Amino acid sequence: MYLTQNTLFPYKSTAGGLASTFIQREAICGKAGSGGLDAVIHALTTSAGPWADGASVNIVDLKAKRMANVEVHQGQHAVTEVTEAMFNYSHFNMYKALQPGVVDPLDTSTAHRQARVWALPAPHEKADIMRILSDRHDEAYPVFRDETLATLVLDGATGHLNAWCCGQSPASGAAPVRSWNLLPSELVEQSRVALFT
């Protein structure tokens, strides 16, 4: 299981609500984490109380080859399972499925970056995703910005996670600053066999 969070900026937060980091840690590292994508989504969306703030959580189940986005705000949630049929799914720093424009203000940077990604051809391989995440076409609001701290690219077929930072985009030609293999070797071999049979 792999999890990331896009920061969202809802109008309201819940005083005394649960911190998103604790809920996410329990969902991915607790009992639900070994139960697959559906169990992690259930843990994120049925916590012991409302989240203090909102979040867009991206979850990848490497074993089951499934991926989902979960948006959460004040006890409400929206789940989007990401499939190949969606062609070009992306998420930035605004709600996209859970009352978009109602629970959070318009963010010009997010609107520009989302429009640019939608205008690009749908990715079909890792290099396409690296190119999209490195895009600087919109000079005012590029996808890859000067303030981008790090870009991580997960190859779901191999379980390799690569990270670029320090001003280097994934498509710059620079080697990743860090690489990890998130799958045990026997699962990687099973994936390779499944791809070629």
C-alpha positions as CSV (number, residue, x, y, z in Angstrom):
1,M,0.0,0.0,0.0
2,Y,1.2,3.5,-0.8
3,L,-0.5,6.7,0.3
4,T,0.1,10.4,-0.4
5,Q,-1.9,13.6,0.4
6,N,-2.7,16.7,-1.6
7,T,-3.2,19.7,0.7
8,L,-6.7,21.2,0.4
9,F,-7.8,24.5,1.9
10,P,-11.5,24.3,3.0
11,Y,-13.3,27.4,4.3
12,K,-14.0,25.7,7.6
13,S,-12.0,23.5,9.9
14,T,-13.3,21.5,12.9
15,A,-12.0,22.6,16.3
16,G,-11.2,19.4,18.2
17,G,-11.3,17.3,15.1
18,L,-8.9,14.6,14.3
19,A,-5.6,15.3,12.7
20,S,-5.4,13.9,9.2
21,T,-1.9,12.5,9.8
22,F,-3.1,10.3,12.6
23,I,-6.1,9.0,10.7
24,Q,-4.0,8.3,7.6
25,R,-1.3,6.6,9.7
26,E,-3.8,4.4,11.4
27,A,-5.4,3.6,8.0
28,I,-2.2,2.6,6.2
29,C,-0.1,1.3,9.1
30,G,-2.9,-0.2,11.3
31,K,-4.9,-3.3,10.8
32,A,-6.6,-1.9,7.7
33,G,-3.3,-1.4,5.8
34,S,-2.9,-5.2,5.3
35,G,-6.5,-5.5,4.1
36,G,-6.2,-3.8,0.8
37,L,-7.6,-0.7,-0.8
38,D,-11.2,-1.1,0.3
39,A,-10.1,-1.6,4.0
40,V,-7.9,1.5,3.9
41,I,-10.7,3.6,2.3
42,H,-13.1,2.3,5.0
43,A,-10.6,3.3,7.7
44,L,-10.2,6.8,6.2
45,T,-13.9,7.4,5.9
46,T,-15.2,5.9,9.1
47,S,-12.8,7.4,11.7
48,A,-13.8,8.0,15.3
49,G,-14.8,11.6,14.5
50,P,-14.6,14.3,11.9
51,W,-11.2,15.3,10.5
52,A,-10.0,18.7,11.8
53,D,-9.2,19.8,8.3
54,G,-9.8,18.5,4.8
55,A,-7.6,16.4,2.6
56,S,-7.3,14.6,-0.8
57,V,-5.7,11.2,-0.1
58,N,-4.3,9.1,-2.9
59,I,-4.0,5.4,-2.3
60,V,-2.3,2.8,-4.4
61,D,-2.7,-0.9,-3.7
62,L,0.4,-2.4,-5.5
63,K,-0.6,-6.0,-4.9
64,A,-4.2,-5.6,-6.3
65,K,-3.1,-3.0,-9.0
66,R,-5.8,-0.6,-7.8
67,M,-5.8,3.1,-7.0
68,A,-8.2,5.6,-5.5
69,N,-8.6,9.2,-4.4
70,V,-10.5,10.0,-1.2
71,E,-11.5,13.6,-0.5
72,V,-12.5,14.3,3.1
73,H,-14.1,17.3,4.8
74,Q,-15.9,17.5,8.2
75,G,-17.2,14.0,8.3
76,Q,-18.0,13.9,4.6
77,H,-16.1,12.1,1.9
78,A,-16.0,11.3,-1.8
79,V,-14.2,8.2,-3.2
80,T,-13.0,8.0,-6.8
81,E,-11.5,4.8,-7.9
82,V,-8.9,5.6,-10.6
83,T,-9.1,3.3,-13.6
84,E,-7.6,3.1,-17.1
85,A,-11.0,4.2,-18.5
86,M,-10.5,7.6,-16.9
87,F,-7.4,8.2,-19.2
88,N,-6.1,11.3,-17.5
89,Y,-7.0,11.5,-13.8
90,S,-5.2,14.1,-11.7
91,H,-5.8,16.0,-8.5
92,F,-4.4,19.3,-7.3
93,N,-5.1,21.5,-4.3
94,M,-8.9,21.9,-4.6
95,Y,-11.8,19.6,-4.0
96,K,-12.8,17.9,-7.2
97,A,-15.6,15.5,-6.2
98,L,-16.8,16.6,-2.8
99,Q,-18.8,19.9,-3.2
100,P,-16.1,21.6,-5.4
101,G,-16.3,25.4,-5.1
102,V,-18.6,25.1,-2.1
103,V,-16.2,23.8,0.7
104,D,-13.1,25.6,-0.6
105,P,-12.2,28.8,-2.5
106,L,-11.1,28.8,-6.1
107,D,-7.3,28.5,-6.3
108,T,-6.0,30.1,-9.5
109,S,-2.8,28.0,-9.5
110,T,-4.8,24.7,-9.2
111,A,-7.3,25.8,-11.9
112,H,-4.4,26.6,-14.3
113,R,-2.5,23.4,-13.6
114,Q,-5.6,21.2,-13.8
115,A,-6.6,22.8,-17.1
116,R,-3.1,22.2,-18.5
117,V,-3.0,18.6,-17.5
118,W,-6.5,18.0,-19.0
119,A,-5.2,19.6,-22.3
120,L,-2.3,17.2,-22.5
121,P,-2.6,13.7,-24.1
122,A,-3.6,11.0,-21.6
123,P,-0.5,9.2,-20.2
124,H,0.1,5.6,-21.3
125,E,3.4,4.9,-19.6
126,K,5.7,6.2,-16.9
127,A,7.6,8.6,-19.2
128,D,4.3,10.3,-20.1
129,I,3.5,10.9,-16.4
130,M,7.0,12.2,-15.8
131,R,6.5,14.6,-18.7
132,I,3.2,15.9,-17.3
133,L,4.6,16.4,-13.8
134,S,7.5,18.3,-15.4
135,D,5.4,20.6,-17.6
136,R,6.2,24.3,-17.5
137,H,4.0,25.4,-20.5
138,D,2.0,27.9,-18.4
139,E,4.7,30.3,-17.3
140,A,2.5,31.9,-14.6
141,Y,1.2,28.7,-13.1
142,P,3.3,25.7,-14.4
143,V,2.7,22.2,-13.2
144,F,6.3,21.9,-12.1
145,R,7.0,25.1,-10.2
146,D,10.0,26.6,-8.7
147,E,8.6,25.9,-5.2
148,T,8.0,22.2,-6.0
149,L,9.8,20.5,-3.1
150,A,9.8,17.0,-4.6
151,T,8.2,14.9,-7.3
152,L,7.6,11.2,-6.7
153,V,6.7,8.8,-9.4
154,L,5.5,5.3,-8.5
155,D,5.6,2.5,-11.1
156,G,2.7,0.3,-10.2
157,A,3.9,-2.6,-12.3
158,T,7.4,-2.8,-10.6
159,G,6.8,-1.1,-7.3
160,H,9.7,1.3,-7.9
161,L,9.2,4.7,-6.3
162,N,11.6,7.4,-7.6
163,A,12.0,10.9,-6.1
164,W,13.4,14.1,-7.7
165,C,14.0,17.3,-5.8
166,C,16.1,20.4,-5.6
167,G,14.8,22.0,-8.8
168,Q,15.1,18.8,-10.9
169,S,11.9,17.6,-12.6
170,P,11.4,13.9,-13.5
171,A,11.7,14.7,-17.3
172,S,14.9,16.8,-16.8
173,G,17.1,13.8,-17.6
174,A,18.5,14.0,-14.0
175,A,18.6,10.7,-12.1
176,P,16.2,10.5,-9.2
177,V,17.8,11.5,-5.9
178,R,16.2,8.5,-4.2
179,S,14.7,5.3,-5.4
180,W,12.9,2.6,-3.4
181,N,11.4,-0.8,-4.3
182,L,8.1,-1.0,-2.4
183,L,7.3,-4.6,-3.5
184,P,8.9,-7.8,-2.3
185,S,10.9,-9.4,-5.1
186,E,8.5,-12.3,-5.4
187,L,5.6,-9.9,-6.2
188,V,7.6,-8.1,-8.8
189,E,8.3,-11.4,-10.5
190,Q,4.6,-12.3,-10.4
191,S,3.8,-8.9,-12.0
192,R,6.3,-9.6,-14.8
193,V,4.9,-13.0,-15.5
194,A,1.3,-11.6,-15.5
195,L,2.4,-8.9,-18.0
196,F,3.8,-11.4,-20.5
197,T,1.3,-14.2,-20.2
